[in-house]
Amino acid sequence: MHLLILHQAMVFGGAERTTCNLLTMLDRSVVQRITFAAPDALRDLMPVAYDSHVNTADLIRHGWFASPESFDQDVEATAQLLREANADIALGMMHYSAALVVLAATNAGLGTKTIASFRGPLSEHIRRYEYGEERIAFLRQKVTRTAHLADRILVPSEGTADDTCTHFGAPRERTLVISNGIDAAAVRSASLAPAPGLEPLDDALPLLCVAARLSVEKELELLIRAMRLVQRTRTCSLVVVGDGPERENLKQQAAKSDLTDHVVFVGHQRNVYPYMRRADLYVHTCQFEGFGYAMLEAMACGTPVVATDCPHGPRDVLSDGAYGVLVPPTDPDALADAILQLLADDQRRGELARAGRQRAEELSIERMVASHQAVLSALAPGAA
């Protein structure tokens, strides 16, 4: 079997972690050949665990639906890529790459089987960030057609499956939920490394941690507001791991809330796990989420998780609150109350830590890769 993975991205996040895991762990006696099609910027962040690489930077000019004209050009370029690769199966990672793969194979009349890997609830993105009837109609039409034509649609959570089927007409029988997975033992081992940047904080105080791209949709201003409320009852500290366009704004918000001495921004870290392990609580905020790898990683480190119940990942990862605490989204008071209650309850934190480690073992990287491999085998030439 020859698999082509198209992934139009320039940075490393949750979807890229999934691609990395597939490249590294697919059984090469089953998937004999892998072609990785991605910009060089993403290739440089990935392990060399493929047979050939196609730099798409000059071939496919966009990573999102810029306009109908540019999309059509990228579909034509993708069709040429598929013809030259001559793969049995093509997987498009995230909505844009998925649409390119599926529509290119269809328009060109190729026999390539296609997999659309939708990594989050697109209707939530459209509702918040897309404007204009023509623009929204264009997006909905392309994603709906992709969902109808793909041989399989893979999503990381039940909520994302519901979103895809309800808003984009994806056939339920071809929409499969494969939860993301991690190597819990490797995470625990890596968590024992030093955690530079915590020196300004008082290590006698409880420590909260968040690791995320510092962008608007991660809604970290909510956490800053909750931290200000928490300080009225119990002094604690917060470490923010990650970087992004909202970093300066978040630092300003922390300063305005008199939190400068209690919040540190340590920037992007290749190893985030030592910060998670040292924290008393891991806090996850987001406007919407396909899954939320960081929650699972924190649980593998033995750190209890508090998360906003946004659409749709946290509820799946925490199994409706069985493995962590869910609070209403956009509610800083509820978030602050949950933090305070857990900081005051050593027994409850211990219970959540044990449950979280169990969940991290359950959602293993081996299970995730095996599930992908079953889908690939079902679509392989000669499969029933």
C-alpha positions in Angstrom: 0.0 0.0 0.0 1.2 3.5 -0.9 -0.1 6.3 1.3 0.2 10.0 0.6 -0.4 12.5 3.4 -1.0 16.1 2.4 -0.6 18.5 5.3 -0.6 22.2 4.5 0.7 23.8 7.7 3.7 25.9 8.8 3.6 25.4 12.5 3.4 22.4 14.9 0.2 21.9 16.9 -2.3 19.1 17.6 -3.0 18.1 14.0 0.7 18.1 13.3 1.2 15.8 16.3 -1.2 13.4 14.8 0.6 13.4 11.5 3.9 12.9 13.3 2.6 9.9 15.1 1.3 8.3 11.9 4.6 8.9 10.1 6.5 7.4 13.0 4.3 4.4 14.0 2.4 3.0 11.0 3.2 -0.6 10.4 5.5 -0.5 7.4 4.7 -4.1 6.5 1.1 -2.9 5.9 1.8 0.6 4.6 4.9 -0.1 2.5 5.4 3.4 1.1 4.6 6.9 2.5 4.8 10.1 0.6 4.7 13.2 2.8 3.5 16.3 1.0 3.9 19.4 3.0 5.8 22.7 3.0 9.5 22.5 3.9 8.7 24.5 7.1 6.5 21.7 8.4 8.9 18.9 7.1 11.6 20.5 9.3 9.5 19.9 12.4 8.8 16.2 11.6 10.8 13.0 11.9 12.2 11.6 8.7 9.9 8.6 8.8 8.6 8.6 5.2 9.9 7.4 1.9 9.6 10.6 -0.1 8.8 14.2 0.5 7.1 16.7 -1.8 7.7 20.4 -0.9 4.3 21.9 -1.6 5.3 25.5 -0.8 5.6 26.5 -4.5 3.0 24.0 -5.7 0.0 24.5 -3.4 0.0 28.2 -2.6 -2.5 28.4 0.3 -3.2 26.7 3.6 -6.8 27.9 3.8 -9.8 28.7 1.6 -8.6 32.1 0.4 -10.9 32.6 -2.6 -12.8 30.4 -5.1 -10.1 31.2 -7.7 -7.1 30.3 -5.5 -8.9 27.2 -4.3 -9.5 26.0 -7.9 -5.8 26.6 -8.6 -4.7 24.6 -5.6 -7.1 21.7 -6.5 -5.5 21.5 -10.0 -2.0 21.5 -8.4 -3.1 18.8 -6.0 -4.4 16.7 -8.9 -1.0 16.9 -10.5 0.6 15.9 -7.2 -1.7 12.8 -7.0 -1.0 11.8 -10.6 2.7 11.9 -10.1 2.7 10.2 -6.7 0.4 7.4 -7.9 -0.6 6.6 -4.3 -3.3 4.1 -3.5 -4.7 6.3 -0.7 -4.4 10.0 -0.1 -5.1 11.5 3.4 -5.7 15.2 3.7 -4.9 16.5 7.2 -7.3 19.3 8.3 -10.1 20.8 6.3 -8.2 22.6 3.6 -5.8 19.7 2.7 -8.8 17.3 2.9 -10.8 19.3 0.5 -7.8 19.5 -1.9 -7.2 15.8 -1.9 -10.8 14.7 -2.2 -11.9 17.2 -4.9 -8.6 16.8 -6.9 -9.0 13.0 -7.0 -12.7 13.4 -8.0 -12.2 16.1 -10.6 -9.3 14.3 -12.2 -11.1 11.0 -12.3 -8.3 9.3 -10.4 -8.7 5.9 -8.7 -7.0 7.2 -5.5 -9.0 6.4 -2.4 -9.4 9.6 -0.2 -9.5 10.3 3.5 -10.7 13.6 4.9 -9.2 14.2 8.4 -11.3 17.0 9.9 -9.6 18.0 13.1 -12.2 20.3 14.7 -15.7 21.7 14.5 -15.6 24.0 11.5 -19.0 25.5 12.1 -17.7 27.1 15.2 -14.8 28.7 13.3 -17.2 30.0 10.6 -19.6 31.4 13.2 -16.8 33.4 14.9 -14.4 34.3 12.2 -15.9 34.2 8.7 -18.1 37.1 7.4 -20.3 37.7 4.3 -22.9 35.5 2.8 -20.9 34.7 -0.3 -17.8 33.8 1.7 -19.7 31.5 4.1 -21.6 29.9 1.2 -18.3 29.2 -0.5 -16.8 27.5 2.6 -19.9 25.5 3.3 -20.2 24.3 -0.3 -16.6 23.1 -0.6 -16.5 21.3 2.8 -19.9 19.8 2.2 -18.8 18.4 -1.2 -15.7 17.1 0.4 -17.7 15.3 3.1 -20.0 13.7 0.5 -17.2 12.5 -1.8 -14.5 11.3 0.7 -14.2 7.6 1.1 -13.7 8.1 4.8 -14.0 11.1 7.2 -11.8 10.9 10.3 -12.5 13.1 13.4 -10.9 13.1 16.9 -14.1 13.5 18.9 -17.8 12.7 18.9 -18.6 16.4 19.0 -16.6 17.0 15.9 -18.4 14.1 14.2 -21.8 15.6 15.1 -20.7 19.0 13.8 -19.5 17.5 10.5 -22.6 15.4 10.0 -25.1 18.1 11.1 -23.6 21.1 9.4 -21.8 19.6 6.4 -23.9 16.6 5.6 -21.2 14.0 6.2 -22.6 10.4 5.9 -22.6 8.9 9.4 -21.5 5.5 8.1 -18.3 7.0 6.6 -17.5 9.3 9.5 -15.3 7.6 12.1 -14.1 8.9 15.5 -10.5 8.1 16.3 -9.4 9.9 19.5 -5.9 11.3 19.5 -3.4 9.3 21.5 -0.2 9.7 23.4 2.8 7.7 24.6 2.1 8.1 28.3 5.3 6.5 29.5 7.4 8.8 27.2 5.5 11.8 28.5 6.2 10.9 32.1 9.9 10.3 31.4 10.2 13.6 29.6 8.4 15.4 32.4 11.4 14.7 34.8 13.5 17.3 32.9 14.2 20.8 34.3 11.5 23.5 33.8 13.4 26.7 33.1 11.7 30.0 33.7 9.9 29.2 36.9 12.5 30.9 39.1 10.7 34.2 39.5 7.7 32.4 41.1 7.4 31.5 44.8 7.6 27.7 44.8 5.6 27.6 48.1 2.5 28.8 46.3 0.2 26.5 44.3 1.0 26.5 40.6 -1.4 26.5 37.7 -0.2 25.6 34.1 -1.5 26.2 30.6 0.3 25.2 27.4 -1.2 26.5 24.2 -0.7 28.7 21.2 -1.2 32.2 22.4 -4.0 33.1 20.0 -7.5 34.5 20.4 -9.4 31.2 20.0 -7.5 29.7 23.0 -9.3 32.3 25.1 -6.5 32.7 27.6 -7.8 36.1 28.7 -10.5 34.1 30.4 -7.8 32.4 32.5 -6.2 35.7 33.4 -9.6 37.1 34.6 -10.2 33.9 36.6 -6.7 34.2 38.1 -7.5 37.7 39.3 -10.6 36.3 41.1 -8.7 33.4 42.6 -6.1 35.8 44.1 -8.8 37.4 46.3 -9.2 34.1 48.2 -5.9 32.2 47.7 -2.6 33.4 46.3 -1.2 31.2 43.6 1.0 31.3 40.5 0.5 30.6 36.8 3.0 29.4 34.1 2.0 30.1 30.5 3.8 27.8 28.1 3.7 28.7 24.4 3.9 31.6 22.1 1.7 33.4 19.5 0.2 36.7 18.5 -1.6 37.3 21.8 1.5 37.1 24.0 1.9 40.8 24.5 -1.8 41.4 25.0 -1.9 38.7 27.7 1.1 40.1 29.5 -0.6 43.5 29.5 -3.8 41.9 30.9 -1.8 40.2 33.6 -0.1 43.5 34.5 -3.5 45.4 34.6 -4.8 42.6 37.0 -1.8 43.1 39.3 -0.6 39.6 38.5 2.9 40.4 37.2 4.6 38.7 40.2 2.4 35.6 39.9 2.3 34.9 36.1 5.3 33.9 34.0 5.4 33.5 30.2 8.1 31.0 29.3 7.4 31.0 25.6 7.6 28.0 23.3 9.2 25.0 24.8 10.1 21.8 23.0 9.4 19.9 26.1 6.2 21.2 27.9 5.9 18.2 30.2 8.1 19.4 33.1 5.8 22.4 33.6 2.7 20.2 33.6 4.2 17.8 36.1 5.2 20.6 38.5 1.7 22.2 38.4 -1.0 21.5 41.0 -3.6 22.0 38.3 -3.7 22.2 34.5 -6.2 24.7 33.1 -7.5 24.4 29.5 -9.5 27.2 27.9 -10.6 27.5 24.3 -13.5 28.9 22.3 -13.8 25.6 20.4 -11.6 22.5 20.2 -11.4 19.3 18.1 -9.7 17.3 20.9 -7.1 19.0 23.1 -3.9 17.0 23.3 -2.5 19.1 26.2 -5.2 17.9 28.6 -4.3 14.3 27.9 -0.6 15.1 28.3 -1.2 16.8 31.6 -3.1 13.8 32.9 -0.3 11.5 31.8 2.0 13.7 34.1 -0.4 13.1 37.0 -1.8 16.7 37.0 -5.6 17.2 37.5 -7.3 19.1 34.7 -9.9 21.9 34.8 -11.3 22.7 31.4 -14.0 24.9 29.9 -16.8 22.8 28.3 -16.4 24.3 24.9 -17.4 22.6 21.6 -16.3 19.8 21.6 -13.0 18.3 22.6 -12.8 18.7 26.4 -16.0 16.8 27.1 -14.7 13.8 25.0 -11.2 13.9 26.6 -12.5 14.1 30.1 -15.4 11.7 29.4 -18.2 14.1 30.5 -16.2 15.1 33.6 -15.2 11.6 34.8 -11.5 12.4 34.4 -11.4 16.1 35.1 -13.5 19.1 36.0 -15.6 20.8 33.3 -16.9 24.4 33.8 -19.2 26.5 31.6 -17.3 28.3 28.8 -16.7 32.1 28.9 -17.5 32.2 32.7 -14.4 33.4 34.7 -16.3 33.1 38.0 -17.1 29.4 37.4 -13.5 28.8 36.4 -12.2 30.6 39.4 -14.5 28.6 41.7 -13.4 25.3 40.3 -9.8 26.2 40.7 -10.3 27.3 44.3 -12.3 24.1 45.2 -9.6 21.8 43.8 -6.8 23.7 45.4 -8.5 23.3 48.8 -9.3 19.6 48.3 -6.1 17.4 48.3 -8.2 14.2 48.2 -10.1 15.2 45.1 -6.9 16.3 43.3 -5.4 12.9 44.1 -8.5 11.1 42.8 -8.4 13.1 39.5 -4.7 12.6 39.2 -5.1 8.8 39.4 -8.1 8.9 37.0 -6.2 11.1 34.6 -3.3 8.7 34.4 -5.7 5.9 33.7 -7.3 7.9 30.9 -3.9 8.7 29.4 -3.1 5.0 29.3 -6.5 4.3 27.7 -6.1 6.8 24.9 -2.7 5.4 23.8 -0.8 6.2 20.7 -0.8 2.5 19.8 -4.7 2.5 19.8 -4.8 5.6 17.7 -2.4 4.3 15.1 -4.0 0.9 15.0 -7.4 2.6 14.3 -5.9 4.6 11.4 -4.3 1.5 10.1 -7.6 -0.4 10.1 -9.1 2.3 8.0 -6.2 2.2 5.6 -6.4 -1.6 5.3 -10.1 -1.4 4.5 -9.5 1.0 1.7 -6.4 -0.8 0.3 -6.4 -2.3 -3.2 -8.0 -5.7 -3.0 -9.8 -5.1 0.3 -13.4 -6.3 0.6 
